[in-house]
Amino acid sequence: MINYSTIAVGTDGSESSLSAVRAAASLARVYDAELIIMAAWYATSGSLLNAPHTDVSSLPIVEEEGAEEHLRTAQVVAEEEGAPRITLRKIAGAPATALTKAVEELGVDLLVVGNKGVNTLTGRVFGNIPTEVVRNSTVNVMIVNTAQHRI
């Protein structure tokens, strides 16, 4: 029988990611597991942001303060779902890479992500977080179909 003792979930503050948080928190409650909620963030001093004519408002960049806000929002959702133990972690870097690296370092048993971007043309052409996580993760990954399960 599979028994998860540590479950991680990624959030970017989107409705899709909060649905994934709810699913992960529910599993944490059932398995009496620790829930680690993670939010990736980027430093704004990168070369991409310093490029001429870069419209920063159009980039999907989350700064450290934004990640903290996403984590607080996700914590409320996880508490509502009854997760017994919740840990919040900000992780620096590109979301898929940062998530897969963090779960390996933390000894996580299951990583939960939403399916944001999976069924979009942009996601298929340029890649998306759930697909990259599945390709690169060393632990079990659960992708939550968030299109039908809104928070």
C-alpha positions in Angstrom: 0.0 0.0 0.0 1.3 3.5 -0.9 1.7 5.8 2.1 2.6 9.4 1.6 4.3 11.1 4.5 5.3 14.3 2.8 3.3 15.8 0.0 4.4 19.0 -1.9 2.3 21.3 -4.1 3.3 24.2 -6.2 1.3 27.5 -6.3 1.5 30.6 -8.4 -1.6 32.1 -6.9 -3.8 31.1 -9.9 -7.1 29.5 -9.5 -5.6 26.4 -11.1 -2.8 26.1 -8.6 -5.2 26.7 -5.7 -7.3 23.8 -6.9 -4.1 21.7 -6.8 -3.4 23.0 -3.2 -6.9 21.9 -2.2 -6.3 18.4 -3.7 -2.9 18.1 -2.0 -4.2 19.3 1.3 -7.0 16.7 1.1 -4.5 13.9 0.5 -2.3 15.2 3.3 -5.3 15.0 5.6 -6.1 11.4 4.5 -2.5 10.2 4.8 -1.8 12.4 7.9 1.1 13.8 5.9 3.1 17.0 6.0 2.1 19.3 3.3 4.8 21.5 1.8 3.4 24.4 -0.2 6.0 25.9 -2.6 6.0 29.1 -4.7 8.8 29.9 -7.2 10.1 33.4 -7.6 12.6 35.2 -9.8 15.0 38.0 -8.8 14.2 41.1 -10.9 17.9 41.8 -11.6 18.1 39.2 -14.4 19.2 40.1 -17.9 15.7 39.4 -19.3 14.3 42.3 -17.2 17.1 44.6 -18.2 16.7 44.1 -21.9 15.8 47.2 -23.9 12.1 47.5 -24.7 11.1 44.8 -22.2 7.5 45.3 -21.0 7.9 43.8 -17.6 4.1 43.8 -17.0 3.6 41.2 -19.7 6.1 38.8 -18.2 5.0 36.0 -15.9 7.5 37.1 -13.2 6.9 36.5 -9.5 9.1 38.4 -7.2 9.8 37.2 -3.7 7.1 39.3 -2.1 4.6 37.9 -4.6 5.6 34.4 -3.7 5.0 35.1 0.0 1.5 36.4 -0.8 0.7 33.3 -2.9 1.9 31.1 -0.1 -0.3 32.8 2.5 -3.3 32.5 0.2 -2.6 28.8 -0.4 -2.1 28.2 3.4 -5.7 29.4 4.0 -7.0 26.9 1.3 -4.9 24.1 2.8 -6.2 24.8 6.4 -9.8 24.9 5.1 -9.2 21.4 3.7 -7.8 20.1 7.0 -4.1 19.5 6.2 -2.6 18.5 9.5 0.9 20.0 9.1 1.7 22.8 6.7 5.1 24.2 5.7 5.5 27.1 3.4 8.6 27.5 1.2 9.7 30.1 -1.3 12.0 28.6 -4.0 14.1 30.7 -6.3 14.1 29.9 -10.1 12.0 28.7 -12.9 9.0 26.9 -11.5 9.4 23.4 -13.0 13.1 23.3 -12.3 12.8 24.8 -8.8 9.9 22.4 -7.8 11.7 19.2 -9.0 14.9 20.2 -7.3 13.2 21.1 -4.0 11.2 17.9 -3.8 14.3 15.8 -4.3 16.2 17.9 -1.6 13.3 17.7 0.9 12.6 14.0 0.5 9.0 14.5 -0.7 6.9 11.4 -1.6 4.4 13.1 -3.9 4.4 16.3 -5.9 1.0 17.8 -6.8 0.6 20.4 -9.6 -2.4 21.9 -11.5 -2.8 21.3 -15.2 -2.4 25.0 -16.2 -1.0 25.3 -19.7 -1.3 21.6 -20.6 -4.2 22.1 -23.1 -3.1 25.4 -24.6 -1.3 25.9 -27.9 1.3 28.1 -26.1 1.9 25.3 -23.5 2.3 22.7 -26.2 4.7 24.8 -28.3 6.8 26.4 -25.6 6.3 23.9 -22.7 4.4 24.1 -19.5 5.1 23.5 -15.8 3.1 20.2 -15.4 4.7 18.5 -18.4 8.2 19.6 -17.4 7.7 18.4 -13.8 6.5 15.0 -15.0 9.5 14.7 -17.3 12.1 15.7 -14.7 10.7 14.6 -11.3 12.3 11.8 -9.3 9.1 11.3 -7.3 5.5 10.5 -8.0 3.6 13.4 -9.6 -0.2 14.0 -9.5 -1.6 16.4 -12.0 -5.0 17.9 -10.9 -7.5 18.5 -13.6 -8.4 22.0 -12.5 -10.7 22.9 -15.3 -13.6 21.1 -13.6 -12.7 21.6 -9.9 -12.7 25.3 -9.1 -12.0 26.4 -5.5 
